[in-house]
Amino acid sequence: MYNSKRKPIEEVPTALTEIWVCSDENCKGWMRDNFTFSESPTCPQCHSAMVKDEKILDVIENNSPVTSKKL
């Protein structure tokens, strides 16, 4: 049955976000730039080098003091 008291689903804001993408064409690894621990990360899945790119993603705040400082 349909519950008429359900709240409508809120739309999650999106934005063009800087990311790192794995350079290995056979790997689908990527990560947000603001969640990396180094200036030039390696892929956590295959350990290949990663390259900067951009992707439209849901907006997520990263308030961790560790990840905001690049090692």
ABEGO torsion letter per residue (X at the ends): XBBAABBBBBBBBBBBBBBBBBABAABABBBBAAABABABBBBAAAGBBBBBBBBBBBBBBBABAAAABBX
